[in-house]
Amino acid sequence: MSTTPIRRTVIGILGLSIAASGALPAQAQAQSDSNPPSTASVAAPSSPDRLTVEAMWGLARLGDPAISPDGRQAVVPVTRYDVKENKGQTDLWLFPVAGGPGAGRQLTADQSADTRPTWSPDGRSIAFVSKRGDDQQTQIYVIAVDGGEARRVTNVPTGADAPKWFPDSKRLAFVTPIWLDLVRWEDQAQRLKERDESKMRAKVWTRAPIAYWDHFIDDREPHLFSIAADGSGEPLAITRQSGFSLSRREYSPSSYDISPDGLEVAFVTDIDPVGNMPNHDVIVLEACGCKPPRNLTADNPGDDGEPLYSPDGRWLAFTQQRIPTFYADRARLLLFDRQGGGRRDLSGDWDRSAAGLSWRPDSKALYGTIDDAATNRVWRFDLAAPGRPKAVTGPASFSGLAIARSAAARPAAVAIRQTFSEPPTLVRLDLGSGAANALSTFNDTALAGIRQGKVDSVTYPGAGGAAIQMWVVYPPDFDPAKKYPVFMLLHGGPHNTIQDAMQWRWNAQVFASWGYVVTWHNFHGSSGFGQAFTDSINPDRISKPYEDTIAAAQWLTAQPWVDAERLVAGGGSYGGFLAATLLGRPHPFKALIAHAAVYNSFTQIGADYGAEKDRFFEFWDKPEEFAQYSPHSRAGHFATPTLVIHGQLDQRVPVNHGIELFNTLQKRGVPAKLVYFPDENHWVLKPQNSIFWYQTVRDWIGHYAPPGGR
């Protein structure tokens, strides 16, 4: 998240009266709101037939599925939370793909998290990641599809993750972080033990990055190994001697792939030689690790990723971004010809980013789950028609697409479908018609008696007259003859989008159940609306999103069912930054919420990506201009009551930002509350902390904008 200077101010357009930074000057606000709300709810209790935060935590959450090679069965991780115990448990469930809703059966039932399931090519077994019994770290387990107990395959002291099968179903690949100066696993275990038991806790780095999201990065490198599927023998190194490792920041099953003949692996590595210029390339290496590696993308200064071999072995697909250090650059879909050595660009001029890719079994096309105009739709990329992808699905958002490797003319596929009103649901997906039929019913009973609000997608003229898409979620008992308060949500990123999907951390249906019209607008800079729209806020990341936000408020107050005197707004990450930006500029909101907000752009260099080279310029190059990028530079205008929330473990936006913002508000005499979570990161993930978060947000906005229609 980064920020930029404001260049224009919009005041009073369409008759909306906007006081500078709130309805009252600072001292009047302080007198009027000298007693900010406590955690005792000031709003009327929710009706039992509405989606409460407690009911939300009672819903099952589904992870990405995997489909059997013959397309007959699918396995999916299902997580349920015990709020009292403050923890979740993830089990694997098996579903017949041709079956009706709810025909699944539970495959694993251990007091642990069973994740990342993957089918053996012979269809007899499923490998997954878990931490069971006396495991000190996660390990790879295998379970027979027809039942029985899972057996541990790996027992490496540094932990095992991201399993994939070799085509003969006799070996598995996995990733583990190791110290290169130690050869024996016993020595790896000993060093881990010594560091864990040492009274000296200092950490030392000589180059960035030092952290990622919620943890510090140590001096280990993630490497690929293989092991016999029955667990016999020692793991064999694949990448250890290659001179390349997987990314030290993050890796997953999409970070590498194995060729159909099992003789080659392709993996993603960061070749950055200095620490502030990340550049991920695709490396190919013989699976035996016995020959020199080849860098297929050394000529590209941007990031390459998601290597994926075609079933016939001829092609290696991967994504490519071409602007260095710009995470929101359009990701193109490229093919490397393993026979002739050439490349093909299947994206052409198509103005979306390729992601979530899967091959068709005949190797004639790929499918992807694509961020597209506020949904995540499935698209098809035909090798015979480069640059002309075709949309497969319509409304709703899809993820975790998995396609069977059987050579059927119409291959079986499964995915996760969700909307604002439908939690993630396993579906059978027809890749021809786009029809999706539900297979899982985990949440049907829980939601049967709950009334959720209607969801609309609207557009309004934003900055420069551009059409801005906005989601509007109405209270369950919405009466257009009454006037309602509005809770405007500000999304993060900024190069992100709010899709028609279930949000667990900022759930619009929960907010609407309190008696608010809830909105979420995809302002300039949001992804999924074309690269020009995404890039339109660079380098100025304030002006257009701010103008779009004010224009959204103006559109809303022009509606007969909106009470212009009861508007509140809030967001997290960049959304928190935008809330802090509103603090110093004219706006109509009675109260704000700034969660994990970048408040001081100068100190954001301490974030987990703070050492990366800026795409435009550094603060020491143009300090006066850079100061305009930072909400703290307009603190003299702060007057709006603000709820500040931050987690100690946040490395994406370090906790100093929340403390600085709160202390500034206190010095200004502005009503403010700081909620600090010592055990949370950039998000609030623990059930009891989350419930407290929702209660605190409800009390805060209820004090300044009471809920319900009038």
N, C-alpha and C positions, 0 to 999 in steps of 0.2 A: 504494500500500500504506500503510495506516495501522494504528494499534494502539490498544488500550484496556485498562482496568484489570481485574484478576482479582477476582472476588467470591466464588468458592467453590473449595475444594480437595477433591479426591477421593483418598483414601488407603486402600489395602488392601481395596477392594471385590472380591467374588468370590474372596477368599483370596489375591489377588496382593500380595505383599510389595513395597512401593515405598519404597526408601530416599530420603531427601531428596537430590534432584539426583544420584542415582547410587548404586552399591552401596557405595562407600567414601567416607569423608570426604576432604577436599582433600589433606591431608598424606599420608594412606595411599595415595591415588591417585598422588600425585607419586612416592612411593617405589616403588610397584608398577610404574608405567609411566614410569620415568625415561628410558627410551629409546624414544620414539615411533617407529613404523615408518618405514623409509626407502622410497625408491621401488623397491627390490628387492622383488618380490612375496613375501609370506609365505604366500600361498594356493597350493594345488596348481594347476598349469596347466590351462586349460580343454581339454576334449576337442575334437578337430577337428570333431566332428559337432554342436557347439553354436554358438550365435550369439555370436561374439566381437565386441569393439568394432571390430576390423579388418574382420571380415566385414560388420558393419553399415555401415561407411563404403564398402564395395564395392557396396552396393545403390543402384539408381537411385531418384531422388526426383522425383516428378511434381508439376507445378504445376496450376493451374486450367485446364481445357480450354475450348475454344470450338467450337461446332457450326456447320456451314454452314447457310445459310438454308433449303435444301431438306432438311436433316436427313440427308444421305447420308454426310457425312464429318465428322470431328472432328480438331482439331489440339490438341496438348498439349505443354507444355514439359517436357523431361526433363533432369535434372541428374545428371551423374556426377562423382565426385571422384577426383583423382589425389593420393593421400596423400603420395607422394614429392615432388611439386611443390607440395603444400599449397594446392591450389586446385581449383575446380570449373569445369565447362563445361556450359552449358545449350543444347541444340538443340531444334528443333521437329520433332515427328513427326506424320504424317498417318495416320489410321485410317479405314477404311470402317465406318460405324456398323452396317451389317447384316452385317459380316464376322465371321469366327471369331477366336478368340484368336491374337494374334501376327501379324495380317495387316497391320500398319502399315509405313510406310516413312519413312525420315528425310528431312525437307524442308530443313533447314539444317544446315550443318556448318562453322561458323566458330569460330576460337579466341576465343570471346567468350561472353556470356550473352544469348541470344535469348529475350525474355520478353514477357508481356502480348499474346499473339496475339489478333487480332480479324478476323473475316471481313467482306469487303465485301458490301453487300446484294445485288449481282449474283452473288455466289458465285465470282468469278474470281480474287480476290486475298486475301492475308492481310497485314495490317499488324502490325508488332511493334516492340518496343524493343530496341535493341542499341547497342554501342559498338565500332566496327570500324575497321580501318585507322588513319587519322590523326585519328579522332574524339577530341576532348578531353573531350567530355561525351556522354551517351547521346543518340541520335537516333532518329527514326522511320524504319523501313525497310518496304518492301512487296515481296512476292514472289508470283509467279504460282502458282496452285495446281497447274498442270500442269507445273511445273518451271522451270528457269532460275535465273539469279543474282538475289539480292535487290538492290534499288536504294534508295539513300538518298533520302528525301523531304525531311527537314528538315536544316538546317545552321545551327542557332541556337547562338550561343556559350554561352548559359545552359543548354543541354540541353533535351531534349524527352522527355515521358513521357505515360502514360495516354492512348493514342490511341483515338479512336472515329470511325467513318465517318458521313458525312452520307448520307441515303437515296439520293441519286443516284449513289453510288459514285465521284463525281468529286472530292470534297474530304474531308479528314480534320481532325478537331479534336485538339488536344493541349494539354498544360499545360507551362508553363515559368516559373521564378521570375525576375522582372525588377526593376530599379530604376525606379520611376515617374518619376524626374526626368530620365531619359535616354530619348530617342526612338529614335535609330538603333541598329541592332544592332551597328554598329561601335563605338559608344560603350559599349555593354554589354560587348563583348569587351575594350575597352581598360581599363575599370575592373577587370574580372576579372584581367587581366594585371598591372595595377599593384599590386593587393592581393596577388597571388601572389608578385610579385618584391620587394615592399617588405621592408626590414629591420625596420620597425616592425610589431609583431604585436599591438598592443593591440586589444581589442574593446570597444565601448561600447554600453550599452543604457540606455534611459530608462523602460522598462516591461517587465514579465514577459509571457510566458515567455522565458527566455534559451536554453533547450536542449530537446531532445527525444530520449529514449532514449540515443543515443550520439553526438550531434552538437550543436554550438551553432547557434542560429538567427540568421541575419544579417538585414540590413535590406531584403531583397528580398521581393516579394509574388508568389505563384503566380497566374498568370492564364491564361485560355483564349485560344487562337488557332486559326485555321483556315488550311489551306494546300491547294493543288491536289495531288491524289494523284500526279500525275506529277512533283511537285517544282518546277514552274515558278512564277515569281512570288514575291513576298514574302509571309510570313505576315500574315494580317489579324487585328487585335485584336478580341476579342469582349467580354471583361469589363473591359478596361483603363480605360475611361471610366465604368464603372458605379458607382464608389465602393465596390465590394465585390471581394474577392479570394477564392480558395479558401483553406482553412486553411493557415496558415504552419507548423503543426506536422506535418501529414501530409495527403497527398492520393493518390487512386488513381482508376481508372476508375469506381468506385462513387460518387465525389464529384460526378459530374455526369452528365447525359444529354441527348440531342438528340431533339426531337419527331419523330414519323414523317414530317411534311411538311418537316422541316429548317429551319423558320422560327423555332424557339424553343429555348433551352437552359435547363435547370434545374441549379443548382449549390448546393453547401453552403458557407457562409461562417461565420466566427466573428465575431459582432457585438459581442463584449466590448469596452466602451469604456475599461476601466481596466487590464486585464491579469490580474486575479485572479478573474474571473467568466466563464469560458468559456460561451458560449451559441451553438450552431450552428443557423442557420436555413437554410431553403430559399428561394433567390432564383430568379425566372424573368426571362428577358431575351430580347429578340429576337436571333436569331443574328447579325444584322448589327451589333449593338451600338449601334443608332442611336436607340433609344427608352429612356426611363427604366425601371429595373428595378422589380420588385414583390417585396416580402417576403411570402411566403405564410404564414409561421409566426411573425410578429412578436409574436403574443399568447401564445406559449408560452415560459416562462422556462427550460425544459429544452432538451435537444439534439434536433434534427431531422436526419435524414440519409437516405442511399441513395435519391435521387430516381430514379424509373423511369417513363417514359411507357408507356401501354398501346399495343399495336399499332394499335388503331383511332384513337388520338389523343385519345380523350375524357377519359381519366383520367391523373392524375399520382400515382403511389403514392410514399409515403415513410414512414420510421419516425419515431416520436416518443417521447421520454422527457420526463417532466413534473417530475421533482425536479431542481432546479438543482444542478450540479456533482457529481451522483451517477452515476458511470459504470455502475453495475449496476442502475439503475432499469429496470423492464420496458419494452421497446421495443414500442410498439403499431404496428399496420399501418394507416395512414390513406390515404384516397383523396381527392384534390382533383378536383372536377368542373370540367373546363376549359370546359364549356358553360354550366352554371348557377352555378358559383362556390361551391357547397356542399362539405361534407366528409362522409366516411363513415368510421367506425371498423370495420374488418373483424375486429379482435381481440376486441372485446367484453370479457368477463371472463376470457378465456382466459389462463391463468397461465404463459405462456412469452414469450420475446422473439422478435420477428420478425427474421430476418436471412437473408442469402444469397438474395435474392428474384429470381424470374424470372417473366415473364408467360406465360400460355398464349396461343398465337397468335390465338385467337378473342376475347381480352380478357375472357373470362368468369371467369377465376380466376388466382391467382398461386400459385406454389410457393416454398417456402423451406426452407433447411437449418437446422434448429432445434436448439439446445442443449436436450436433453430427457432427463433422468434418466440421465446418464452415457453418453449416445450423442448423435450428431448425426444426427437423422432428418429425412427429407423430409416436409413437411406441405403440404396443399393448402388455400387460402383461396378459397372461392367467393363471388363478389360477390352471389349470390342468397341466401347463407346466412351473413350476418355473425355473428361470434362463435361459429361452429361449424366450426373447421378440422378437417380429417381427416388422420390419419396415413397416409402412403403406404408407407413402408419399415419394416421390422422391425429385427432385430439388425444390428450393424455401424454404422459412422459414415460419413456422406456429406458431401462438400463440393464446391464448384466446380460446382454444378448449372448446366447450359446446355441450353436448350430451343430447338429449331428454330423459325423464324418461318413455316414453311409452314403452310397452313391445314388440315392433315390432321385428321381426327376424333380420332386418337390420335397426337399430335405426338411426334416423336423427341426423345430427351433423352439426355445423357451426364452423368457425374459422376465424382468420385474416391471410391472406397470404400477403407476401411482398418479394421483392428482392431489389438489388441496384437500379433497374430501375422502379420497381412498388411500389408506395406508399401502405400503408396498405389498404387491400381490403377485404370486407366481402365475404366469399365463403361458398357454400354448399359443405360439405366434405363427400364423400363416404368412410365409414370406412372399406369397403371390398377391393375395388380397389385402394383407395387413390386418386381417381379423384376429382379435385376441380373445381367448376364452380362459376364464379363471380356472386354475387348478387348486390353489390354496384357499382356505376359508378361515384362517386362524382368527381373524378379527370380526367375522360376520356377526357372531352372537353379541359381542361387546358393543358393536355399533348399531345393532338392530333397534334399540330403543332410544337412540340419540339423534336429536334433530340438529343438523348442521346448516350453516348459512349458505345461501345462494352465492355463487361465484361468477362474476362477470369479468370480461376483458374489454377495456375501453381504450380509446386513443384520444389524445388532446394535443393542441399545439404547444410545443416547448420552445427551447432556445432556438432563435432563428426561424421559428415557424415549423420546425421539424415535428413529425408525428411521433409522439411518445406513447408507448404501450404501458398500461397500468392495470393491475389486478385490483378488483374491488370485491371484498367479502362482506356480506351483510349479516347482521344478527339473525339468529334463527327465527325470531318473531317479528322481523322487519315489517313496518307499516309505513308505506311511502307518504302517508298523510301526516306523519310526525317528523320531528327534526332530531337527528342523532349526532352524538359526538363522533369525531374521526380520530383514529389512531393510525398515523401515517408511518409505515415502516420504511427504513432506509437501508438498502442492501449493501453488502460488503463488496470487496474487490479492489478497485472499482470495476475492473474488467471481468465482470461476472454477470449473471442474470438470475432473476427470480422466475423459475419455471413453474408450470402447473404440476406441483409435486408436494408431498407431505414434508413439512418442516418440523423437526422435533425441537429445535432450540428456540425458534421464534414461530410458534404455531398460530397462524392467522385465525383458524377456527376456534382455538381456545380464547384468543383475544376477542373475537366476535361474540362468543358466548357470554362475555361480560356485559354486552350491550353497546358495542362500538361498531361503526363501520370501519373496516380495516382495509388499508390500501398498501400496495407495494408497486412502485413505478420503476420501470427500467429506463433510467435516465441515460443521457449521452455518456458513452464509454462502456455501456453494458455489452456483453457478448451476445452472439446469436442473431444480430440484426445487420450483419455485414461488417467487413473489416474497416471501412471508412467510418462507420458509426462508432466502432470500438476505439479507433485511433483518434477520434475527433477531440478528445479532451487532453491530448498530449501536445505540449507539455503542461498546459493549464488545466489542472484537474479540479478546479473550483468553479469557474464561471458557469459553464453549461450545466453541470449537475445541480448547482445552486438554483439557476434560473428554471430548470425543469421542475425542481421541488416547489418553488414558489408558484409556478404555473399550475402544478398539480393541485395546490391548495386553492388557487383561484377557480379552477374547474370545479372542484368539490363545493366550494361555497356558493357557486352559481346553481347548484342542485337544490331543489325545494326541500329535500329530506336531510340536509346538512345544517347543523347549528354552528355558525361561524365563530361563536364564542366558546366553543368546546373542541378545539383542535390541539392535539399533542403529537409529538413525533419522536422517533428514536431509532437507533440502529447500532450494529456492532462492526468493529474493524473499520473499513472505509466508511460504513454507515455511521459509526461513532464519530469518525472524523468529520463527516458531513453535518452531524448534529452539533459538534463543536464549532464548525464553520457558521452554522445558523446563529449560534450564540452571539457572534460579533457582527451580524448583519441584520437588516430588516426582515422580519418574518411574522407570521400570525399565530404562532404556537404558544399556548399557555404554559407548557412544560416540555422538557426534553429529556431524553435518555441517551447517555453516551457509554456504550459498553465496549471495552477493549479499544478505545478511541486513540488514534494518533492525535495528540494535542500539540506537541512541540516537534516540528519536523526536523529541527537540528539534532535533537537527541535520538531520533529514530534511526540514526546510524548505528545505534547499539542493538538493533534488531537482528534476527537470525540471518537476514539477507543484507544487513546494513553496510557490509564491506563491499558489496557488488558495485561495479562501475555503473554510474548513472547513464541512462541512454542519452541525456541532454547535457547536463552540467552538474558539478558538485557545488555544495553550499559555499565553499571557499572561493569558487570562481566568481560568483555573483551574489554576495551575501545579502545585499539590499533586495534584490529581486526574489531570492530564495525566502527571505523573511515574509514575503507576501503569500508564500505557499503554506504558511503555518497558522493555524487558528490562534495560537497563543499571542501572535502579534497584534490581535485586535481585542485583547482582554479588557481594554478600557471601555468597551461597549457592552460587556456581558451584563445581562440583567434578568435572564429567564431562569426560573427554578429548574435545576438539573439533577437528575439521578445519575451518578457515576458508578460504574461497575468494572472491576478488574480482577484478574487472577494472577497469583504469584508466579505460576509456572509458565506464563505466557512469554514465549521468546519471539513471536511474530510482532507483537506490540508490547514491549516490556512494561512492567507495572509502574514505572516512574511516571508514565503519561497520565494514568488515572489519578495518582497522588498529586501531580502538578496541577491538573485541572481542578480537582476538588479544593486544594489549598488556594488557588486563584479565586475561585468562586467565594470561598470564605472571606478572603481579604476584600473582595468587592461587596460584601454584605448581601450576596445573593443566596436565597434558600437552596441548599444542596444537601445531598446525602451520598456518602461513599459506602459502597458494598464491596468488601474485599474477601476473596475466596483464597485461602492459603493453599488449597489442594486442587485448584482448577487451572487450566491452561487458557488458550485463546477462546475456548468455549466453556460452558458449564455442562458437564457430562454426567455427574453423579446424580442419582434420582433425588435424594433429599435436598441437595444443593439446588437442583433445578426447580423443585417445587417451591423452595424459599425464594428463588429468583422470580418466578412467576407471581407469587404472592406480593413480593416487594414492588414489582412493576405495576401490578394491579392497584395497590394502595396509592402509589405515586400518581399515576394518571387519574385515578378516581378522585383524588383530592383536588386536582386542578381542572379536570373535565369530567364531572360526574357522569356515569353511564346511563344508558337507556333513552328511549324516545320520549319526546315531550310534545 
